[in-house]
Amino acid sequence: MAIKVLVVDDSSFFRRRVSEIINADPSLEVIDTAKNGREAIDMVARLKPDVVTMDIEMPVMDGITAVREIMAKSPTPVLMFSSLTHEGAKATLDALEAGALDFIPKKFEDIARDREEAVSLLQQRVKAIARRRVSARRSASPSVTNTVARPSPTARSAVKPAVNAPAAQPKERVTGRFKPSGKRYKLVAIGTSTGGPVALQTILTQIPAGFSKPILLVQHMPATFTAAFAQRLNSLSRINVKQAEDGDELRPGWAYLAPGGKQMLVEGRGSYGRLRVIEGNDKVNYKPCVDITFASLAKSHQSNVLAMILTGMGADGRDGARLLKEQGSTIWAQDEASCVVYGMPQAVACAGLASEQLPLDRFCEAIVAEIGNG
């Protein structure tokens, strides 16, 4: 049976274009279209699609509000269409926090080398999130990103900022405390893709102030999105979060997000290392690429890395994780039940590289326990 898709956009041209691409795959079927968020809410309740593609800016009701209502009343996987601007990035992150599972640029040429690749990418994204069950959420107020008062770095340990952690957690929490291995580390590294923004926000907003190691973050994301995403994480977290810059010296209690469109490498200089941010090879599928960052860590930090792979399509991170594992570092993977897409963690788990497979809501507890005070 074909995956049923509802296409929502105020542009008749774009609705037709997206519908043609989706219907070109025999496993997908557009069952209807809507021109605003209000129509979308009614159609989701009545038609029960498997996936909704949603524009952000629409008359009558915008896409973010519609996502909140859909998740509260008729939970359905939603793929957002976004503009690659700073404001578009902020709105897309709001939509993901509201419950959307993934996003894709409205200008397909921004993420694909040709039309055939763009068509395939959209079809793959729809099919990937169609497999994900979503649960109801209570309708929430807009993101608090712009309203949280952020303390200065020197006052961070004394002030506990308000945190609006997303509710993307597995239904059943695994009981029992995490048992640390006793191993010592120099840093934590996390790689992720589809579903990653909410997963990273879930983890980082729970990391305590005064965390004793640097954290590296590699999220598949366009260049215009990573700066806005780093700002959001920084405003919500007790630790400091920034977009990585070439030459950054790694510091305890800081998280460094790889910039979109570039590659982030680590050199073993200084107490914890130093970052290199480079353009990288155009033949590499992902910019940033988890494999490339992890491979540099295998060279610079050998056995001293606690690395983890979270939700995402594909297998990026598997080869880098293998290099780290060979050097004696520790690899964890997110479990299938809490992933939006199990592809990346599954690739690591199936290769026998992960010593732990954890639900999303256990990662912070496990990280803090494993790192300890050293």
Phi, psi and omega in degrees: 000135183291150174286125184272129185236135172253126181258126183236118178193144181281349178267121179295325178297314183289323176300317180294318181297313180295319179299319179297318180295314182295316181290344178291342176264122183296343179271000180237150179211124173280118183267342176184172176228155177226150184254002174200170184296324180297314177300320182299316180301314180295318182291323178298316180295323185274318187264340179052061177292162176277330181215146173240130168262131192228128170282162180267307184266112180215154175287169179069300175210130181284168184292325181295313178299319180297319178300315179302316181292319179297316181292332179281326188253318184219071188308123185214138176302131182237132173251119182271144169259131188229150171272144182272065175233168179298316178294321177298323178296314180298317180294321179295319177296323175298319180294320177295320178293329179287342177135351176298147184267332185203171178217161178210140180297144178292327175271097185302329183295344178288341182235004182222150182278338179204173184297321181299319179292321179296317178300313181297321181296315178298315180299318179296319181296318180298315181293324182295314183280342178296335182279351186266127173278135177241145181255161183293145174236148172289143179299128185244162176286163180302163183307145180269010185309318185272359185243350181285127176281120185261125179287160175292157181304324182289334181264001188301321183288339183264342184242132179257103183289156176296138182233128178249076184288139181291156184263040180263075183231154179295155184295322183247126180274133177289128184273163179095141181284149177289134181261110182293154182278339184089358179288152179254145185228161173255334179198168177246139179228133183232130176240139183199170180216244183303125184088354184294320181305314179290322179297315180295320178296320178301315183285309188293328180289351177256349179293130184287154173299146180082014177306137196270003182225156170288154178234129176256134182238126175239108182240125175297114187195142179298159184301322182285349182268326190294324178297315179294323180291318178298319178298318180296312179299321180296320182288337184259345189260158176277339174265172178272136179232133178216159170285131185297143176233150179301129179094354178303129173271125184293135184230145176300145178076013176239143173245138185240116181267125179299130180289142178296145179083000181226174176246140180250121178241163181235131174254145184276048179254145182082185184296318184241349181120170180226146184270143167242125176245117187231166179293318179081174183279130180293344180282346178285133185295326187242135173225101007279160182242127180296317181304318183293315178296314180297321180297320179293326177292324177299327180279319187272329187237000175044253187267006191258027183241132167259104186248146180216147178245124179254183183316141177166154176283153173085205185226017178301134182106337182295311182293320177295321177297324179296318178296319178296317180299319180297333179272355178101005177284169184255135181239130172241157177225149175286144181282161186297320187298328183262000179277146166289314174226128188273002188306301184295312177297324179297320180299320179289317181295316182292336177278000178073026185264339187269124176276342177221141170238112190242147170290155185306319185284000177258351188297313183299311178305315182292319179299310181298319179293318182291320181287322181065211182258003184274000000 
